[in-house]
Amino acid sequence: MAERSKGTGTDGSWERVAGPRKVSSILMTTKISPQTLRRFQNRLLGWYSSHRRDLPWRRSRDPYRVWLAEVMLQQTRIAAVIPYYDRFLSHFPSVESLARAGEDQVLGLWSGLGYYSRARNLHRAAKAVVAQHNGQFPHDLEAAVRLPGIGRYTAAAVLSIAYNVPVAALDANVVRILARIGATRGDLRAPRNRRQLAKAAGTLLARQSPGDWNQALMELGETICTPQNPRCNVCPVARWCRAYAQKLTDEIPAPGGKRTPVTIRIAAAILCDPHRRTILVQDPGTHEDALFSRMWQFPAVRVSRQPEAELMAHLRTTLAIEALSLERLPVARHAVTFRNMTLLPFLARVARLPKQARTRILPLSRLRQLPVSSATRKIAAAAKIES
């Protein structure tokens, strides 16, 4: 048995583990004894009680606030989410206020956070909650997952935290922890592994404290059982981890296949009239091919070898502009998931801005009046425009 010194260490650890040792994982037995399961649960819940971070969404069990946090945290770092979360709630403190808002208002507050389909689905779901559920997030898992943008993980997280419903929330952090505890090899997305891990999550669930339990696992995955360089020596449940005992924590989970990065070049025109006004258009693309997240943007087009000529052709087709003098501006870079974008901004001074459907004319200094993406902000910054 490994030596351990109980209590809190100088680095804030729950306990220190001297080194790997042979263990019998609680996930590898067909039946876990109640005593073993209770020790495992108590150890993790005790660690969470002492070491959880003070995050804004943990100060309330209001389902709307929990739901908003879970949506914002999808594929986004906590540090980036906090200011958006606070600002969003200051404008929309309830699901009813969000349901009454216009989409542009919602997207404007989301602008810069990325993955804008989350905001659109959140807005649609808020309308559904008000119209179909009397303003209350559903208590039933199946009803919750029928809301726009709500998957089983988000539904389980909200129900367990807000309503104390005993349902396990299985996100990437939890999957990684369970895979290491049980030394699960191979592709964790494979149906057999996924079923095994889902069953393990349900077996281990602390049914009397499901909200704290789910958050404890998430916290463990975010701060200790991280994808790279996990801090096993301070893990509160290392004694039950087969990957730790077998020195496999760097191999589990196995690296997943990544989508091949795509490099694209986008030319954009900042049209400027004598009153320093510009024109923005609405990105008509689908979710998959939209270059600017279907938000307001400068006229732009994907280009290959002749950006000026291709941009001019685009302006002729979309805005009926026949001739312009395009001034090159500094190149900007932008990355979204698998896309690496090279942004090629051009400034064009015009006597009059064209008036077309699905366009907006506004002063260059007031771009924040409309929801724009981070890429559009970078284009504006190239012209030294306040955005």
N, C-alpha and C positions, 0 to 999 in steps of 0.2 A: 504494500500500500504506500502511495506517495506521501511524503511529509507535507504538512500544510500548517500554516499559522492562521487561525481564524480571527475574524475581525476585519476592520478596514485598514488597508495599507496606506503608505504615504502617498501613493498615486491615486487614491480613491478606489482601489480595488476591493471587491467583496472578500476575496481570499486569494492566496497564492498557491499555485500547484508546482511542486518541485520539478516534476518531469513526467513524460508519458509513462503509462503503465498499462498492463493488460486489464481490460474491463469487459464486462458483459453488458452491452448496450441494452437499455430498457426498450429499445425499438426492435431488438432482434429476438425477443421472446414472444411466444404466442399469447402469453398471459402475464401481465404485470401485476405484481402483488400490490395491494392497496398501500402497504407501508412504503414500498419503493416509490410508487407514483406520488404519494404525499410528500416524501422527502424531496423529490425532484421539483414538484410544484412549489413547495415552501421555499426552497433555495432560490429559485428564479424570482418568485414574487417578492421575497425579502430583499434581494439585490435591487429589483426595480424600485421598490419603495424607498430605498436609500440613495439610489444613484440616477433616477430618471431626471432628464433635463426639464427645466421649467420652460415649456413651450406654450404659446398663447392658446392653442386649441385644447390643451390639457387642463385648462382652468374652468371648463364648462362641460356638462354632459348634454347640452342642447344639441339635438340631432342635426339641426341645420348647420351649426358651427363645426361639428365633427365631420359632417358630409363635405362642407366646403373645404376643410383642411385636407381630407383624403383626396379630393379631386385635384387640388392645387399641387399636392405632393407627388402626383404621378409623374415620374421621370424628371423630377425637379428637386434641386437641393433645398434643404430646410432653410438655409441662410437666405436664399433667393426668395423663398415663399413668404417669410414673415412680414416684410413691409407690404406686400400685395394683400396678404390676408387681413391685416389691420385696416388698410385703406378700403378694401372691398366691403368689410363689415361696417365701416363708418358711413358708407353710402347705402348699403343694403343690409340693415341689421336683422332682417327677418326674411323668411322665404316668401312672404306676401309682397314685401317691397321689391324683391328680386323679380318676382313674377310680373309685377306691374311695369318694370323698366323696359326701355327699348333696347334692341340688340346692340345698337351703336354705343349706348351707355355702358353696357356690360363689357363689350369688347374693348372700349376705351380704358376701363379700369384694369383689364387683363393685359393691355398692350405692353409688350416687353417680356412677359412671362412665358410666351411660346405655347405650342400645341393648342391652338385656338379652338379646335373642335371640342376641347374640354369645356370651354366657356359657353359655347353654343349649346352643348348638351346639358350643362348645368342650368342654363336659362330655360330650355325646353322642359327639363325635369321639374323645375320650380313651378312652372305653369301647370304641369300635370299634378303635382302634389296639392296645389291649391284647388284645382278643379275637381280632382277625383278622390282626394284623401283629406279634405277639410283642412288643408294647410299643415298636416302632420306627416312626417316621413313614415312610410308604412312600417308596421311592426313585424310583418311577415316577410321572410326571405324571398320567396317567389314573387311576391308583389313588388318588392324593392327592385329586383333585377329586371323587371319589366319597364322601369323608368329609363329614359334616354341616358346613355353614358354610364349606367350603373352595372358593373359586373359583380360576380359573386364575392370577390375580395372586398370591394368597396361596401357592398350591402352587409357583409358579415362584420366588417369593422364598425360601421355605424350602428348596427343593431346591438352588437355586444357592448360597445362603449356607452351608447346613449340609453339603451333599454335593458341592458344586462341579459340579453338573449344568449343562451349557451351555444354559440356557433363559432367554429374556428375560422380565423381569417388567414388565408394562405397566400402571402405575397412572396416576392423573390427573396426577401430576407429570411422569412420563415422556412421556405423550401431549402435554402442553403444550410440553415441550422439543422433541420431534421435530416438532411442528406449526410451531413458530417457526423451527427450523433449515431446514425445507423450505418455509416460507411457505405452509403448507396453510390455505386459506381455507374458510369455510363451517362447517357443523355437524360437529364431529369425531366425533360418534356415528353419523353416516351410514355405512352399510355400506362404501361405496367408500373413504371417508377412513379408517375403522377398519382396513380391510384394508391400505391403503397404509402406515399408521403401524405396524401389527403387522409387516409385511414389513421396514420400515426398522429396527425394534427388533432383529429377528433378524439383519439384515445388519451392524449396527454392534456387536453383542454381542462383547465381548472374551472369546473362548471359553476362554482359558487362565485367566481370573480372573473368572468370571461373577458370583460373589457380590459381590466388590468393585465390579464394573462396575454391577450393578443398584443397589447402595447409593450409588454415586457419582452416578448419575442422579437418584435420589431426593433425595440431599443437595443437588444443584444446584437441583432444583425447589423445595425447601423454603427454601433460604437465598439464592439469587441469581436464578434464573429463576422468580420468584414470579408469581402471577396478576396482581397490580397492581404497578406501579412496579418492574419487574425491573431489577437492577443490572448492566446490560450492560457497563458500563465495567470491571467486575472479573470478567467471565465468562471462564473458561479456554478456552472453545470459541467465542467470539464471532466469530472470523475465518471460521467456517464457517456462520454464521447468516444466512439470507436475510432473515428478518423484521427483524433488526437493521440489515442493510445498507439495506433499503428503508424503514426507520422505521415498521415495522408491528407492533412488539411490543405496543403498546397495543390493537391490533385483533385480534391472534391470541393465543389462541383467541377466536372470536366468542362474545359472551355467550350462554349457554344459557338455554333457557326454564325458569323456576322455577315450582314448584307454587304456586298462589294460597294465601296464608296463610289459616288458619281460626281464628277467635276463638271460644272456648268458655268457658262458665262452669260451674264444678263446686262444688257445695255438699258439705261433709264434716262429719260429726258425730264429735266427740271425746267418747265416753261415759266418764264417770268415776264410779267407785263410792266409798264412804267410805274404802276402803283405797288410794285413788289408783291403782287398776288401770283398764285400758281394754280394749277389744276391737278386734281387727283381723280383717279378712276377706280372703279371697283374691280378687283381681281375676279374674273369669271370662272377660273379654273375649278376643277373638282378637287376633292380632298387630296388625291394622289399627285396631281400635277400642278396645283396652285403654287405659284412662285412666291407669293406674298400672303399666304394663309387666308386667301379670300377676304382680305381687308382692303381699306383704302390705300392707294399706292400712286406713285408717279407712273406715267405711261412707260411701260417697259416690255422688253421682249428677250427671249432666249436667242443668243447669237452664236455664230461660229467664227468665221475669219474676217469679216468686214463689218464691225459693229456699227459704224456710222451709217453705212448704206442700209443695213438691215433695220436699224432703228428708224431711219427716215421712211423706209417702206412701211413699217408698222404704223407710224404716225399718219401717213397718207391713208392707210386702210381704215384706221380706227377713229381718227379725229379730222380727217379731210384736210390735213396740212400738206401743202405742196412743196414748200421750200423753207429751209431754216439754216441758220448758221449755228453749228453745234460746237460748243467750247468744251474741250476735255477737262474733266475734273479728276482729282486723285482717286485712284482705284481703291476699293474697299473689299474686305473679305468677310464672308458670312458662312456659317455652317449650321445645318439643320439635319438632325439624324444622320442619314447616309449621304446627304448632299453637301458638297463643298462648293460654295458659290463665289465667283469672282464678279463683283459689282462694278460696272463701268458707267459712272454717271457723266451726263453731259448737261451743260447749262445752255439754254436757248432763250434769247430775249425776243419777245414778240410785242407787236403793237396792241393786239387783242387776243384774248384767250378764247379758244373755241368753246361753243356751248353744245353739248351733246347729252344724250340720256346717260344715266348712271355716272355722272361726273359731278364734282364739287369744286367751286372756285373759292379760295380763301387766301388771306395773307400768308406769306411764307413763314412768318414768325408765330403762326397760330396753328401749326400742324396738330398739336395735341387736342384740338377740338374734335378731331375724328380719330377713330381707332386705327392705328397704323402699326405695322410689324417692326421688329428690330432692324430688319434689312432696310426698310424705308427710312428709318431714323439714320442709319449709316449713310444712305445716299444723301439725305439732307445735310448731314454733318460734313460731307465732302464739299458742299457749297458754303460751309460755315453759316448754316442757317440754324437759328434757335428752334429746337423742336421739343 
